[in-house]
Amino acid sequence: MKENIKDAILAFNDNWCAQCYTEKKVLNEFIKQNPEINLIKNYDAEKDREIFEKFNVKHTPTIIFIKDGKVVEEFRHYLDLKQLTQVVNYYFKEKFMTDKKKDVQKPKFEVVNNDNNLSAGICGPDGCVIDWSKAEDNK
């Protein structure tokens, strides 16, 4: 494959793989909910062997995230819709995640805050970043 890929979400699957079938449904739902994100490219093990070899894909489903021409994340397992959305937000929010009505950037990260307000933070695909400055001192 000679094509240069700048930004993309590559989804590798196989027709006989049960998790791939489920992953395709998740990808289709993601596309339906986010039509402005046109980065997803689907590849089949039987038809697209060359790109499987280029990215050394030996397991399905595999999802590879490419940003600025470099592989930034690779998942060799099924991702549910929430996980997929978090990873896309993490890598591509500045490109696509805007409020369509106001055209103001609006990241879709979860703000974590427990009932006792002991900690607060932002959760993304790599875990949570806790902002201890927002925690109340309960002494």
Secondary structure, DSSP 8 states (H G I E B T S, - for coil): -----SSEEEEEE-TT-HHHHHHHHHHHHHHHH-TT---EEEEETTT-HHHHHHTT--SSSEEEEEETTEEEEEE-S---HHHHHHHHHHHHHHHH-EETTTTEE----EEEE-TT---EEEEETTEEEE-GGGS----
